[in-house]
Amino acid sequence: MAKIPYTKIRNEQVTVTMEIKNTIDTLNGFLKAGQILFDVPMSEHTTFKTGGIADIMVLPGTGEEVAASLKVLTQHAIPFLVIGKGSNLIVRDGGFRGAVVKLSDSFARISVSHDTITAESGASLAELVHTAHAHGLAGMEYAGGIPGSVGGAVVMNAGAYGGEMKDHVDTVNILDKDFNILQMRAQELHFSYRSSALQKNGAIVLSSSFRLEKGDVQKAKERLNDLNRQRREKQPLQYPSAGSVFKRPAGHFAGTLIEQAGLKGFTIGGAQVSEKHTGFIINIGGASSSDILKLISHVQKRVFEHSGVALETEVKIAGED
Ligand code: FAD
């Protein structure tokens, strides 16, 4: 598609398609300098540290800005991808033709009222748990070491060490496909293992409220420290990754099946099945998304041949080859 010069807010020039120029002109009507970025390497926004260039990245600061931005993108037929911390995401090496809407630090306010803590989607889980403790609330320690955003965690029904989001979510404010902001109750979200209705209906999570208990915060902090120590001991946290790549198949552990198929340490390019935790694929240096995706396919094939179990990815895949 033909590209034309476009002057960015800080007077640098980039080339963009006519559609994107028109879209940016409209977004500039309500977003401030620094909330629209151009030619953004997705390797800087995914914990795998891989992925090509996104045409534009939008960083909304309020629910209204999320709604208005997505409406403009839709009206201009610009594809969009909403992300949080990119910790469960592979963006292919061709990048993303369209707009990545990142809900992160500028959309991360947390408030507490009685036993309820409410967080905008860009808040980190670590900050959520930390703030809960500061207000004498406990119960979500299992989530404190998951490196995702609150929005991404609710969509994924993230969990660990016997707890998951569905245990504590009370209400969620979402943006529906018609750009209405609605409140949904936990029971309407049909949470199941690493899944929720939000993955199917395309709703965007703006903020989430969690019901916690007044508890022994000292004990809760000790549990959090203990769980984080277990993560450091068992997970290859010194390498870029997206955590466990595959969902746990019924009656099995993905890591065990992978190890039994002889794939511990198996490497394609810069992507490796971790020796420390075979459920993790790690970027040992210079991996491309293509290396990771080839390794995922190889693992699925070999595990199926060896045990007859079809491994399903937990990690989400987006973008172009
Ligand atoms: P992203 O990766 O940014 O997005 C994930 C998906 O959610 C994408 O499809 C995206 O489009 C969508 N999405 C994101 N935000 C929104 C939103 N606001 N509204 C609608 N859709 C949205 N996960 C666990 O469950 N348990 C663990 O113990 C765990 N350990 C991990 C350890 C490591 C070292 C790493 C790197 C990852 C781990 N993960 C774990 C995976 C990951 O952290 C979680 O899935 C997390 O909840 C993803 O949040 P995110 O903000 O990074 O989402």
Boltz pocket constraint, residues with backbone or C-beta under 6 A from the ligand:
constraints:
  - pocket:
      binder: B
      contacts: [[A, 47], [A, 81], [A, 82], [A, 83], [A, 84], [A, 85], [A, 86], [A, 87], [A, 88], [A, 89], [A, 103], [A, 121], [A, 142], [A, 145], [A, 146], [A, 147], [A, 148], [A, 149], [A, 150], [A, 151], [A, 152], [A, 153], [A, 154], [A, 155], [A, 156], [A, 157], [A, 158], [A, 159], [A, 160], [A, 198], [A, 203], [A, 204], [A, 205], [A, 206], [A, 235], [A, 237], [A, 241], [A, 242], [A, 243], [A, 244], [A, 316]]
      max_distance: 6.0
